[in-house]
Amino acid sequence: MSHDHDPVDSHKLDNDKLEKAARDHLWMHFTRLSAYANSPVPMIARGEGPYLWDTNGKRYIDGLAGLFVVQAGHGRHELADAAAKQAGELAYFPIWSYAHPKAVELADRLADLAPGDLNRVFFTTGGSEAVESAWKLARSYFKRVGKPGKVKAISRHIAYHGTSMGALSITGLPGIKADFEPLVPSTLRVPNTNFYRAPAGTAGPDGTDEEAFGRWAADRIAEAIEFEGPETVACVFLEPVQNSGGCFPPPPGYFQRVREICDEYDVLLVSDEVICAFGRLGEYFGSQRYGYQPDIITCAKGMTSGYIPAGAMIVSDRLAEPFLRDTNWFAHGITFGGHPVAAAVAMANLDIFEREDLTGHVRKNSPVFRSHLEKLLDLPIVGDVRGDGYFFGIELVKDKATKETFNDDESESLLRGFLSKALFDAGLYCRADDRGDPVVQLAPPLICDESIFIEIEQILRDVLTEAWTHVGDTSDRDRSPAAAQTHRDLG
């Protein structure tokens, strides 16, 4: 490895050197690195409350809470102080056959917050590890209770559950899986709860019956279990509000029907709340928001508001019971799971939640946030606004009347060729995503109030109005493969 800067200066680079070092050495995640061959890498230097500043001093609204993470907002010194204090007392010790006070205190607190009998906490460092742990536990549990054939996992179309090999196998996004095939076998997909795209006949005669659609979608899980054989299916992974595809809330009665199905076939219901937990939907856990009892909750992100990595799998007493007997053990562990510093920050973060009633703040202001986003429905490019809490998606369409979506080339041009950069340049960091139909996703810090929603709406209105002009300029263009590649190169 070579550097063009003096080693003395290597710990702090000026902006030009930062740019070059980023292009030369930083492998950004889920990124087309070629996009930055001749373009600057966006570089965020600091944050305060709901705002971010780049290295040039420009301010942005953090419309995605980093990555659905920074619940309490940026610049919380008490979280940094909690980390420093714990690091000074006990910087690291594993919870492999040992314990330390902060891990115990956090496990106790999470058990109190979690619904029902979810009283046992297995710590991880992030969401993928939590999902991986849940699938491993499901398999291990059924072996302990004499049903070793129950190994398969069910998840929904377009759903994202992580990138480690097991979690990626459960993920329902073919585009991010192809390079890593063959993956872990024994996973299968069922329909998601995108009511805007409900198949004909599934939502009543006139297509408006959400409860009927929810029943139809839930029954597809039962159908999949029957087809595979109930003796082979271990678990179902579902997010309270599905992220990928653009924030699909559950229709009324959906999760209650899923719970009935899981009980009938002895299949574990895993509520993947890596995004939806810790206030994102106005409750500590999304399953509480929709009134269902999971067997396992997976969580991460907002547990520490992103000030340090942390995650967990929270498990029912029933699943833990076999591992409390004889020589049984769960042969799984993670070096940094239950890290003392992470646990201390999580405890301080939960103190902020309680003191400032962040969950109540979200419940109170979610309808206000929604009302501002729904004003955008007067734009021809906006087909649907959906979501819950502080977690919304705006689906973009070519034709509102027919709900016609954009083809792959048009989506490439719209999202990567224009929209992502235009929103960022306008001062809004959010997500323009086409893993399903094209959407803009918003999930700001939970501290945001109406003043932030007004700013977000105005930026979206201006940029989406210009985007519609961009669509008109490109939709009739004969786009050769070379032209399409040019758009892809824009990242």
C-alpha positions in Angstrom: 0.0 0.0 0.0 1.4 3.4 -0.9 0.3 6.9 0.1 1.0 10.3 -1.5 0.9 12.0 1.9 3.5 12.4 4.7 3.0 9.8 7.4 3.0 12.5 10.0 -0.3 13.8 8.4 -1.8 10.4 7.9 -4.2 10.6 10.8 -6.0 13.7 9.6 -6.3 14.5 5.9 -7.5 17.6 4.2 -10.5 17.4 1.9 -8.6 16.8 -1.3 -6.6 14.0 0.4 -9.7 12.5 1.9 -11.3 12.3 -1.5 -8.3 10.6 -3.0 -8.0 8.2 0.0 -11.7 7.3 -0.2 -11.4 6.5 -3.9 -8.2 4.5 -3.4 -8.8 2.7 -0.2 -12.4 2.7 1.1 -14.6 -0.1 -0.2 -18.1 1.4 0.3 -20.9 -1.0 0.9 -23.5 -1.7 -1.8 -21.7 0.8 -4.0 -20.8 0.9 -7.7 -17.2 2.0 -7.1 -16.9 3.1 -10.8 -19.4 5.8 -10.1 -16.8 7.7 -8.2 -13.9 7.3 -10.6 -14.3 10.9 -11.8 -16.8 12.2 -9.2 -16.4 13.3 -5.6 -17.4 10.8 -2.8 -20.1 12.4 -0.6 -18.3 12.9 2.7 -20.4 13.6 5.9 -18.2 15.0 8.7 -20.6 15.8 11.6 -24.2 15.7 12.8 -26.4 17.6 15.2 -30.0 16.7 16.0 -31.7 15.8 12.7 -29.0 17.5 10.5 -25.8 16.5 8.9 -22.9 18.5 7.5 -20.4 17.5 4.8 -16.7 18.3 4.8 -17.5 21.5 2.9 -19.9 22.7 5.5 -23.1 22.1 3.6 -26.1 21.1 5.7 -28.5 18.2 5.0 -31.6 16.8 6.7 -30.9 13.3 7.7 -34.1 11.8 6.3 -33.0 8.2 6.8 -31.6 8.4 10.4 -28.3 7.3 8.9 -29.6 3.9 7.9 -32.8 3.7 10.0 -30.5 3.9 13.0 -30.1 7.4 14.7 -33.3 7.4 16.7 -32.3 9.9 19.3 -30.6 12.2 16.8 -27.0 13.2 16.2 -24.6 14.8 18.7 -25.9 13.3 21.9 -23.0 13.8 24.2 -24.4 11.7 27.0 -24.2 8.7 24.7 -20.6 9.5 23.9 -19.9 10.0 27.6 -21.5 6.7 28.5 -19.2 5.0 26.0 -16.1 6.7 27.4 -17.0 6.0 31.0 -17.6 2.3 30.3 -14.4 2.0 28.3 -12.5 3.4 31.2 -14.0 0.8 33.6 -14.2 -2.3 31.4 -13.5 -1.9 27.7 -14.1 -5.5 26.8 -15.0 -8.9 28.2 -16.9 -11.7 26.4 -20.1 -13.3 27.5 -19.0 -16.8 26.6 -19.7 -18.6 29.9 -19.1 -15.3 31.8 -21.1 -12.1 32.3 -20.5 -8.5 33.0 -22.9 -6.0 34.7 -23.8 -3.9 31.7 -24.8 -7.0 29.5 -26.9 -8.3 32.4 -28.6 -4.9 33.0 -29.4 -4.4 29.3 -30.7 -8.0 29.0 -33.0 -7.4 32.0 -34.2 -4.1 30.6 -34.9 -5.5 27.1 -36.8 -8.4 28.6 -39.0 -6.0 30.5 -39.7 -4.0 27.3 -40.3 -7.0 25.0 -43.8 -8.4 24.6 -45.1 -11.5 26.4 -42.6 -14.1 27.6 -39.7 -13.0 25.5 -37.3 -13.0 28.4 -34.0 -14.4 27.1 -31.6 -12.1 25.2 -28.8 -13.3 23.0 -26.6 -10.3 22.0 -25.1 -9.8 18.6 -23.3 -6.8 16.9 -25.9 -6.2 14.2 -29.0 -7.2 12.3 -27.6 -9.9 10.0 -26.1 -11.7 13.0 -29.4 -11.5 14.8 -31.2 -13.1 11.9 -28.5 -15.7 11.5 -28.8 -16.5 15.2 -32.6 -16.8 15.0 -32.5 -19.3 12.2 -29.8 -21.3 13.9 -31.8 -21.3 17.2 -34.9 -22.5 15.4 -33.1 -25.4 14.0 -31.3 -26.2 17.2 -34.6 -25.9 19.2 -36.5 -28.4 17.0 -33.6 -30.9 17.2 -33.9 -30.6 21.0 -37.6 -31.4 21.0 -37.5 -34.3 18.7 -38.3 -32.7 15.4 -35.0 -32.6 13.6 -36.6 -32.3 10.1 -37.9 -28.8 10.8 -35.1 -26.7 9.2 -36.7 -24.5 6.5 -37.3 -20.8 6.7 -40.1 -18.8 5.0 -39.8 -15.1 4.2 -41.5 -12.6 1.8 -40.8 -11.5 -1.7 -38.4 -8.5 -1.9 -37.8 -8.7 1.8 -34.3 -7.9 3.1 -33.0 -9.8 6.1 -29.3 -9.3 5.9 -26.1 -10.2 4.1 -24.4 -13.1 5.9 -24.9 -16.3 4.1 -27.8 -17.6 6.2 -29.6 -14.2 6.4 -28.9 -13.6 2.7 -30.5 -17.0 1.9 -33.7 -15.8 3.8 -33.6 -12.5 1.9 -36.1 -12.2 -0.9 -34.0 -10.0 -3.3 -32.5 -12.1 -6.2 -30.4 -9.2 -7.4 -28.2 -9.1 -4.3 -28.0 -12.9 -4.1 -26.9 -14.0 -7.5 -23.2 -13.5 -7.0 -23.1 -15.7 -4.0 -25.1 -18.7 -5.2 -25.4 -21.4 -4.2 -26.7 -20.2 -0.8 -28.0 -22.1 2.2 -30.8 -24.3 0.9 -34.3 -24.7 2.5 -35.6 -21.2 2.2 -38.8 -20.2 0.3 -40.8 -17.0 -0.5 -44.4 -16.0 0.0 -46.2 -12.8 -1.1 -45.6 -9.5 0.7 -48.2 -7.0 1.9 -47.9 -4.4 -0.8 -51.6 -3.4 -0.9 -51.0 -0.8 -3.7 -49.9 -3.7 -5.9 -52.4 -6.3 -4.6 -53.1 -9.0 -7.3 -56.5 -8.8 -8.9 -59.2 -10.6 -6.8 -57.2 -10.7 -3.5 -58.7 -7.5 -2.0 -62.4 -8.0 -2.6 -64.5 -7.3 -5.7 -63.5 -3.7 -5.9 -59.9 -4.1 -4.8 -60.3 -2.0 -1.6 -60.7 -4.6 1.1 -57.4 -4.5 3.1 -58.5 -7.2 5.5 -59.4 -9.6 2.7 -56.0 -8.9 1.2 -54.2 -9.5 4.5 -56.1 -12.8 4.9 -55.0 -13.8 1.4 -51.4 -12.9 2.0 -51.3 -14.7 5.3 -52.9 -17.8 3.9 -50.1 -18.1 1.4 -47.9 -18.9 4.3 -50.1 -21.8 5.3 -50.1 -22.9 1.7 -46.3 -22.9 1.5 -46.0 -24.9 4.8 -48.5 -27.5 3.5 -46.6 -27.7 0.2 -43.2 -28.1 1.8 -44.6 -30.4 4.6 -45.1 -29.0 8.1 -42.5 -31.4 9.4 -39.9 -29.6 7.4 -40.6 -25.9 8.2 -39.0 -24.3 11.2 -39.7 -20.6 11.1 -41.2 -17.6 9.3 -39.3 -14.3 9.1 -41.5 -11.2 8.8 -40.8 -7.5 9.4 -43.7 -5.6 11.1 -43.4 -3.1 8.2 -41.5 -4.5 5.3 -38.6 -2.2 4.4 -37.4 -3.3 1.0 -39.9 -2.4 -1.8 -40.9 0.7 0.0 -42.5 0.3 3.5 -45.4 -2.2 3.3 -47.5 -2.1 6.4 -49.5 -5.2 7.5 -53.2 -5.2 6.5 -55.7 -5.4 9.4 -55.7 -9.0 10.9 -52.6 -10.1 8.9 -50.3 -10.9 11.9 -53.2 -12.4 13.9 -53.8 -14.9 11.1 -50.1 -15.6 10.7 -49.9 -16.3 14.5 -52.8 -18.8 14.1 -51.0 -20.5 11.2 -47.7 -20.8 13.1 -49.5 -22.3 16.1 -51.3 -24.7 13.9 -48.2 -26.0 12.2 -45.7 -25.6 15.1 -43.7 -23.0 13.1 -41.8 -20.2 14.9 -42.8 -16.6 14.1 -39.7 -14.5 14.0 -40.4 -10.7 14.0 -37.4 -9.2 12.2 -37.4 -5.7 13.9 -33.9 -4.6 13.0 -35.5 -1.5 11.6 -38.9 -1.4 13.3 -37.8 -1.7 16.9 -36.9 1.1 19.3 -39.5 3.6 18.4 -39.5 3.6 14.6 -43.2 2.7 14.7 -44.1 4.5 17.9 -43.5 1.5 20.2 -40.4 -0.2 21.6 -41.2 -3.1 19.3 -43.2 -3.3 16.1 -45.0 -6.4 17.2 -46.5 -4.3 20.0 -47.7 -1.8 17.4 -49.7 -4.5 15.6 -50.7 -6.6 18.5 -49.0 -9.9 17.8 -46.8 -12.2 19.9 -43.7 -13.5 18.1 -41.5 -16.4 19.3 -38.3 -14.5 18.5 -37.6 -10.8 17.9 -34.4 -9.8 16.0 -33.3 -6.2 16.6 -30.3 -3.9 16.2 -29.9 -0.4 14.7 -31.9 1.9 17.0 -30.8 0.0 20.2 -27.9 2.4 20.5 -29.1 5.1 18.1 -26.1 4.0 16.1 -23.5 5.4 18.4 -21.9 2.0 18.6 -22.9 -1.3 16.9 -25.2 -3.6 18.8 -28.0 -6.1 18.1 -29.9 -8.9 19.8 -32.1 -11.9 19.4 -34.9 -11.9 22.1 -36.3 -15.3 22.7 -39.4 -16.8 24.4 -39.2 -18.9 27.5 -40.5 -21.8 25.6 -37.6 -21.8 23.2 -35.0 -21.3 25.9 -36.3 -24.1 28.1 -34.6 -27.1 26.4 -31.3 -25.3 26.7 -31.6 -25.0 30.5 -31.5 -28.7 31.0 -28.8 -31.4 31.1 -25.8 -30.8 28.8 -27.8 -29.0 26.1 -26.2 -25.8 24.8 -26.7 -23.4 21.9 -23.4 -23.8 20.0 -23.2 -20.3 18.8 -21.4 -17.1 19.8 -20.1 -13.8 18.6 -16.9 -12.1 19.9 -18.3 -8.7 20.3 -21.9 -9.7 21.2 -22.9 -8.0 24.5 -19.9 -5.7 24.3 -19.7 -3.7 27.6 -19.4 -0.3 25.8 -22.3 -1.1 23.5 -24.4 -2.2 26.4 -23.7 1.0 28.3 -24.6 3.1 25.3 -27.8 1.1 24.8 -28.8 1.7 28.4 -28.1 5.5 28.1 -30.1 5.5 24.8 -33.1 3.9 26.5 -32.8 6.5 29.3 -33.3 9.2 26.6 -36.3 7.3 25.2 -37.9 7.3 28.6 -37.0 10.8 29.6 -38.1 12.4 26.3 -40.9 9.9 25.6 -39.7 9.3 22.0 -42.2 6.6 21.4 -45.0 8.9 22.4 -43.5 11.6 20.3 -43.6 9.4 17.2 -47.2 8.3 17.9 -48.3 11.9 18.2 -46.5 13.2 15.2 -46.7 10.3 12.7 -50.1 11.5 11.4 -48.5 15.0 10.9 -45.6 13.5 9.0 -48.0 11.4 6.8 -50.2 14.4 6.1 -47.2 16.4 4.7 -46.1 13.5 2.5 -49.6 12.8 1.3 -49.7 16.4 -0.1 -47.2 15.1 -2.7 -50.0 12.9 -4.1 -51.0 15.9 -6.3 -47.8 15.3 -8.3 -48.2 13.1 -11.4 -45.1 11.0 -10.5 -46.4 10.1 -7.0 -48.5 7.0 -7.0 -48.7 6.0 -3.4 -47.6 7.1 0.1 -47.5 4.3 2.7 -45.9 3.4 6.0 -46.3 4.0 9.7 -44.6 5.8 12.5 -41.5 7.6 11.2 -41.1 5.1 8.4 -42.6 6.0 5.0 -42.3 5.1 1.3 -43.3 7.1 -1.7 -43.9 5.0 -4.8 -43.1 6.7 -8.1 -45.2 5.8 -11.2 -45.4 6.7 -14.9 -49.2 6.7 -14.9 -51.2 7.3 -11.7 -54.5 6.0 -13.3 -53.1 2.7 -14.3 -50.3 2.5 -11.7 -47.9 1.8 -14.6 -44.3 1.6 -13.2 -41.0 2.3 -14.9 -39.1 -0.3 -16.8 -35.5 -1.1 -15.8 -33.8 1.4 -18.0 -36.2 4.2 -17.0 -35.8 3.4 -13.3 -32.0 3.4 -13.7 -32.2 6.8 -15.4 -34.7 8.2 -12.9 -33.2 7.0 -9.6 -29.5 6.8 -10.3 -29.2 9.1 -13.2 -31.1 11.9 -11.5 -33.1 11.5 -8.3 -30.5 10.3 -5.8 -28.1 13.1 -6.6 -30.8 15.7 -6.9 -32.3 15.0 -3.5 -28.8 15.1 -1.9 -27.8 18.3 -3.7 -31.1 19.8 -2.5 -30.2 19.1 1.1 -32.1 15.9 1.8 -30.3 12.6 2.6 -32.8 9.8 2.0 -33.1 6.6 -0.1 -34.2 6.3 -3.7 -34.6 2.6 -4.2 -35.7 0.3 -7.0 -35.3 -3.2 -5.4 -39.1 -3.4 -6.0 -40.9 -0.7 -7.8 -39.2 2.7 -7.6 -39.7 4.4 -4.2 -38.3 7.2 -2.1 -37.9 6.1 1.5 -37.9 8.3 4.6 -37.1 7.4 8.2 -35.8 10.5 10.0 -34.6 10.6 13.6 -37.4 10.2 16.1 -36.8 13.7 17.5 -38.1 15.4 14.4 -41.1 17.7 14.5 -43.4 19.4 12.0 -40.7 22.0 11.0 -38.6 19.1 9.7 -41.5 17.5 7.9 -42.2 20.8 6.1 -38.6 21.1 4.9 -38.7 17.5 3.7 -42.0 18.0 1.8 -40.7 21.1 0.1 -37.5 19.5 -1.0 -39.3 16.4 -2.3 -41.9 18.6 -4.1 -39.2 20.6 -5.9 -37.1 17.6 -6.9 -40.0 15.3 -7.8 -41.5 18.0 -10.0 -38.2 18.3 -11.8 -38.0 14.5 -11.9 -41.2 14.3 -13.9 -39.7 16.6 -16.5 -36.7 14.3 -16.5 -39.0 11.3 -17.1 -40.6 13.2 -20.0 -37.2 14.0 -21.5 -36.0 10.3 -21.4 -39.1 8.1 -21.7 -39.3 8.3 -25.5 -35.6 8.2 -26.1 -34.0 5.2 -27.8 -31.6 4.2 -25.1 -28.9 1.9 -26.5 -27.0 -0.5 -24.2 -24.1 2.0 -24.2 -26.5 4.7 -23.0 -27.9 2.5 -20.3 -24.3 1.7 -19.1 -23.7 5.5 -18.9 -26.6 5.8 -16.5 -25.4 2.9 -14.4 -22.0 4.5 -14.2 -23.6 7.5 -12.4 -24.2 5.2 -9.3 
